[in-house]
């Protein structure tokens, strides 16, 4: 498999040193910065004030990270319309944050900030192509005006971060192929088999057994059976037809008592497994547990639409030893992106250790692991997956993340509201291949 070239631009080790007597005057002040790169959203981060030479600048935490495709670098360096050619440039603008001040007409003077200075560095280096990190800047730099200028400490690093890109050829329920994208080439690498079985077999290695949980072991009436979604499985096969990874519902998706939606208090869950290293298709190794539930618009951020929240725990040793590595909301209407990215989520030290144990030592230093984009609950979806090359040592590794992406997509569908009676008059914009009750 050939990866697509990506570049990781990180900015970290921020600190601000003020000249002379200004340092003591500003002891209680707050500073932040805006980190700008053309064509990308502005990222903000706090900037600590450095009061002594012994101040310890965190060597690992990044204030901002940009992921650039090779086309992004070319676009940054391209000449603009009616302008002279401009070099690609990263800007870090540092501001004093205004304190709460006297009120005017009952309104406090807050939220205003004053510019301290701007640091700029060009991104013209292409040494990252050799596979080695390139330090574009590491140390102190004067910003602002005057002879005695404030100094900003930062580290700006550029490094290659190649990724594999996959896409499902069709909806999960239609047993699609999974192709790898490389430029204009679409190369089949996996096939996907979807199984929907309301009564899983205990002898089936993917049917339940030690991983299955349910709200009741008693026989349920038809009304209750219809108001639960369970025993969905997605098995990923390689080109030889061998099953190499899978995802299956370990906890059914059921509505909360007195409601019609899956609640945070009782989320549905998937177990992500991979084929045993011995090559036996009857033996599976648990890798992760993905939970999903629905949040009403009032409890969600500010989108005005319901949100499906997804939470991934890794199972590095045994299935009862887990640690949270990702939690992300997706719009129930439009879908969105689920990701594992140590830069964007700042996991605990324990999470980083478990991530390294499950994904390899490359994860310990942070960085992007994977992402998948899916559509909303009523839309036809063909998940689009990006996977960092450093986390793939064999086809089974890639298949495991493909199975996770399938579970993410199906979770959005499984979190659709339940109805007590089928609405036969409701018109569906497209056939419902999952045979849901809505």
WOBEL-V183262 format. One record per pair of residues at least 4 apart in sequence whose C-alpha atoms are under 6 Angstrom apart, sorted by the first residue. I is the first residue (numbers start at 1). GAP is how many residues later the second one is. Records with the same first field share a line. If there is no record, write none. Layout:
I = GAP / GAP
This chain:
3 = 159 / 160 / 161
4 = 158 / 159
5 = 157
6 = 62 / 63 / 155 / 156
7 = 60 / 61 / 152 / 153 / 154
8 = 58 / 59 / 150 / 151 / 153
9 = 56 / 57 / 148 / 149
10 = 54 / 55 / 146 / 147
11 = 51 / 52 / 53 / 144 / 145
12 = 50 / 51 / 142 / 143
13 = 44 / 45 / 46 / 141 / 142
14 = 33 / 139 / 140
15 = 32 / 33 / 34 / 137 / 138
16 = 33 / 34 / 135 / 136
17 = 33 / 133 / 134
18 = 4 / 5 / 132
19 = 129 / 131
30 = 67
31 = 16 / 64 / 65 / 66
32 = 13 / 14 / 15 / 62 / 63
33 = 11 / 12 / 60 / 61 / 62
34 = 9 / 10 / 58 / 59
35 = 7 / 8 / 56 / 57
36 = 6 / 54 / 55
37 = 53
45 = 18
68 = 4
76 = 12
77 = 10 / 11
79 = 6 / 7
88 = 34 / 35
89 = 32 / 33 / 34
90 = 30 / 31
91 = 28 / 29
92 = 26 / 27
93 = 24 / 25
94 = 22 / 23
95 = 18 / 19 / 20 / 21
96 = 17 / 18
97 = 16
98 = 14 / 15
100 = 9 / 10
101 = 8
103 = 4 / 5 / 6
116 = 28
117 = 26 / 27
118 = 25
128 = 4 / 5 / 31 / 32
131 = 29
133 = 25 / 26
134 = 23 / 24
135 = 22
136 = 20 / 21
137 = 18 / 19
138 = 16 / 17
139 = 14 / 15
140 = 12 / 13
141 = 10 / 11
142 = 7 / 8 / 9
143 = 7 / 8
144 = 5
145 = 4
162 = 227
163 = 224 / 225 / 226
164 = 222 / 223
165 = 15 / 16 / 220 / 221
166 = 13 / 14 / 15 / 219
167 = 11 / 12 / 216 / 217
168 = 10 / 214 / 215
169 = 7 / 8 / 9
170 = 6 / 212
171 = 210 / 211
173 = 21
175 = 17 / 18 / 19
176 = 16
177 = 13 / 14 / 15
178 = 10 / 12 / 13
179 = 7 / 8 / 9 / 10
180 = 6 / 7
181 = 4 / 5
190 = 47 / 48 / 49
191 = 45 / 46
192 = 43 / 44
193 = 41 / 42
194 = 39 / 40
195 = 37 / 38
196 = 36
197 = 34
198 = 33
200 = 7
201 = 6
202 = 5 / 6 / 7
208 = 4
211 = 39
212 = 38
213 = 38
228 = 25 / 26
229 = 23 / 24
230 = 22
231 = 18
232 = 16 / 17
233 = 14 / 15
234 = 12 / 13
235 = 11
236 = 7 / 8 / 9 / 10
237 = 4 / 5 / 6 / 7
238 = 4
244 = 30 / 31 / 152
245 = 28 / 29 / 30 / 154 / 155
246 = 26 / 27 / 157
247 = 24 / 25 / 156
248 = 22 / 23
249 = 20 / 21
250 = 19 / 20 / 21
251 = 17 / 18
252 = 16
253 = 15
254 = 8
255 = 4 / 5 / 6 / 7
256 = 6 / 7
260 = 157 / 158
261 = 156
262 = 31 / 32 / 153
263 = 4 / 30 / 31
264 = 29
267 = 24 / 25 / 26
268 = 23 / 24
269 = 21 / 22
270 = 19 / 20
271 = 18
272 = 15 / 16
273 = 12 / 13 / 14
274 = 10 / 11 / 126
275 = 9
276 = 7 / 8 / 9
287 = 28
288 = 25 / 26 / 27
289 = 23 / 24
290 = 21 / 22
291 = 19 / 20
292 = 17 / 18
293 = 15 / 16
294 = 13 / 14
295 = 11 / 12
296 = 10
297 = 7 / 8 / 9
306 = 26
307 = 23 / 24 / 25
308 = 21 / 22 / 24
309 = 19 / 20
310 = 17 / 18
311 = 15 / 16
312 = 12 / 14
313 = 9 / 10 / 11 / 12
314 = 8 / 9
315 = 4 / 6 / 7
316 = 42
323 = 28
326 = 14
330 = 5 / 6
331 = 4
332 = 44 / 45
333 = 43
334 = 41 / 42
335 = 39 / 40 / 41
336 = 37 / 38
337 = 35 / 36
338 = 33 / 34
339 = 31 / 32
340 = 29 / 30
341 = 26 / 27 / 28
342 = 4 / 24 / 25
343 = 23 / 24
347 = 4
351 = 4
352 = 12
355 = 4
356 = 4 / 5 / 7 / 8
369 = 19
370 = 16 / 17
371 = 14 / 15
372 = 12 / 13 / 33
373 = 10 / 11
374 = 7 / 9 / 35
375 = 4 / 6
377 = 35 / 36
392 = 5
407 = 4
422 = 15
